[in-house]
């Protein structure tokens, strides 16, 4: 392929990406700056009067400052879930890669099954009610960990395969036990895949809509995505406030993704050579 054709395909890909991602985002931004009657027209046009701070104030103060409560709930949910995901996935990936046994095939099958099988909502709610975890934040944290564990295990296992076994043997000769070997030798080397898992899972959990809707009902338990219901109903929708709400809750994951973009790529491709 000639260099001109190569750059041509690259420019075409950038243009398509801009149309698919930037144009809808620009429409959200423009609509969020309008007042209610003008936003109801749903036209891609610059507002006659910019109502940035007025719309932000209305969104934040809606339903007794529900958005602030939702941000607190989403932050606790994301931090706790991602912390457990990183620790559990790293441990399981390490054991699967380093310790060979007759159970490895079955465990790998179960991990892949976790990626393939859709979640069963009604049986899960029944189990959570039996354990007293339904409508509680700890219950939803366990749900998020269970749903994201399979993907995280595959990432960690692929990355650990690139770490030489000589490090394990040297640490064992020096008297390191299993936990010391993992936490002092292996875990510090997993920084790229740890950052990848943190960013990918944080964005997924922070933006999750269905799981909080099913497993954490109630206004006091609302997460940021559920605050979108504050400005839409069957007969009336405030598009300016709805889109301002979307814009506000989109900023944290967007900033995190932009800052850690290179680390995400490094962690996703680190185990591609050796499996």
N, C-alpha and C positions, 0 to 999 in steps of 0.2 A: 504494500500500500504506500503510495507516495505521501510525502510530508504534507502537501497541500490538501490532499483528500483526508488525511488523518486529522488535521486541524479543522477541516470543514465539518467532519462528523462530531468533533468536540464542541464546536460552536453550536451546531444544531441541537446537541444534547443539552447544552446550557440554556438555549432558548426554550426548549420544551419544559425543562425543569422550572424555568422562570414563570412560564404560563401556568403550569400545574400548581406550583407552590406559592409564588409571590403574588400573583394576581388575586387569588382568594384572600390572602392575608391583607393585601392592600384594600380590598373591599371591606373587610372587617374593620380596619383602622378608620377608613373614611366614614363608614356608617356609625361608628362609635362616637364620632365627633359631632353628630347631628342632633337636633331635637326630635321629639317623638313623631310629629306629623311628617317632617321631611324624611326621617328614617323609614317610615312606613311605606314610602314609595319604592324602596329597594332599588334605587338608581345609583349607578357607579358615577357619582358626580361630587365635586368638592362642595362642602356644606356652605350655606349662605352665612351662617353664624356658627363659630366654633364653640361648642359647649363641653370642652374637655374636663375642666375641674368640676363643673356642675354634675356631669354624668358620673364622674368618679365618686363624688360625694354621695349621690343617690344610690349607687351600687353598693358602696361600703356600708351605708346606714340602713339599707333595706332589711326588713324583718329583724329589727333589733340587732343590727351589726352581725348578721348571720355569716357574712363572708369572712370576718375575722375568726369566728369560731371554726369555720370550715378550714381555713388555712392552718390553724393550730392542730385540728384533727388530722388533716392530710400530712402535716409535717411529722407528727408522732407516728402515724401509720407508716410513712415512707422510711423514716430513719430506723424504726424497730424492725420492719420487715426486711430491709436491705441488709442490716447488720446480721440478722439470723441467716439470711440467704448466703451471704459471703462465707460465714463460718461453716455452716453445714455443707454447702456445695464444695468448698475447698477440702474439707475432711473426707467427704465421700469420693471426690475425684482423686485424691491422693491414695486412698485405700484401693480403689478400683484399678489404678494404674500401676501401683507398686506391689500389691499383694495378689498373687495369682492363686485362685482356688476354683473348685468346681461350681461355686455359686456365682462366679462373675458373670457368666452368660445369662443367668436368670435375672441378676440385678440390672444388667444392661438392658434386657428386654423390658423390665419394669420402668426403667428411666425413659426409654423410648415410648412406652405406652403412655407415660405421663404427658408426652408431647402430642400424641395422636388423639387420645380419647377426649371427648368434650366433657366439661364439668357437668355433674348431675346436681342440679340446684335443689330440688325438693328433698332427696335423701340427705344431702349435706345440711340443709336446714334442720331436718329431723335429728341428725346426729348432734348438731350444735345446741339444739334445744335440750336434748338429753344431758349434755355436759354443762348446761348453763352458760354457754358462750354466745348464744344468739343475741343480737342487738348490743354486743359489747365490742370495744376496740381490740382487746386481746384476741377475740375470736376471729375478727377480720384479719388481724396480723397473721394468724396461723393459716388462714385461707390464702392470703397473698404469698406466703412462703411456700405452701404446698403447690400452688399453681406455677410459680416461677422456678422451682427447685430443679426440675429436669433439664431445662435449658442451661441453667448455671452450672450444673454438674458436667454437662458435655463440654462447656467452655474450659472449666478448670482441668478436666481430665486431659483434654488435648494440649493444654499448655504445660502441664506437669510432665507429659511425655517428652518434652524438649529438654528437661532438666536431667543432667547425667546422674546415673545411679551411684557414681563414685562419691558424690557428696553425701549420700545416705550412709554408705559404708564407712567413710571417714568419720562421720559424726557418731556412728555406733561404736567404732573402735575407741573413740574418745570418751565413751561412757554415756552418751545421750540416750535417753529412753524414747519411747514412741511419741509422747507429747512434746518433749524437748526437741526431737528431730523435726516434728512438723512446725511448731511455733517459732523456733529459733533458726532453723536452717531453710526449710521449704517455703514457709509463708512469706518471709521478706523478699523472696525471689518472684513472687506472684503478683507484684505491683501492677504490671500492665493489665492482666486479666482481672485483677481486683477492681481497678478503675473502670474497666469496661463493664463489669457486672454492676457496679454501683450506679453508673450513669444510665445504662440501659434499663435496669430494673427500677431505678428511681423515677425515670420518666414514665415508665409503664404504670407503676403503682400510683404515682401522683395524678396521672391522667385517667386512672381507672374509673369507669362509670358504672358498669353492671354489677360488680361485686359489692360496692357499698350500697347500691340500690337494693340488692337482694338480701344481703346479710347484715346490714347496719341501718335499718330504717329509723326514722325519727329526726326531727329538726335539730335536736341537741347533738346528734351524731353526724350531722351532714359533713360531707367532704366537698372540696372545691367544685368538682364537676356537678354535684347535685344542686349547687346554688343557681344553676341555669334555669331551674324551675321557678325561681323567684320572679322572672320577668316574662313568662309565657304561660298562657292558659288556653282553654278550648276556644274562647271567643276574643281574646285580647292578648297582644304581644307587643311589648316595648322593645322594638328592634335596636334602638340606640343603646339602651341599658343592657340588653342581652349581649350585644356585640362588645360593649365595654367590659362586661363581665368575662367574656371569652378572652379578650385581650389581656386583662389583668392576670387571669389564671394560666395564660400561655407563657408569660414572660419568664417565670422561674425555670421551667424545663428547657426553654429555648436558650437561655443564658448558660445553663449547665452544659447543654449539648455543644454550644459554640466554643466554650472554654476547653472542653475535654475531647474535642473531635479527633485529634491525632492519637490520643491514648485509646480511644474506642477502636480505631482502625488497627492499631498495633496489637491490642488484646484479641481482636477477632481473627487476625491472620497469623498469630504466633504459632498456633498448633497445626497450621495447614501443611507443613512440610513433613512432619513426623507425627504419626497417629498412634 
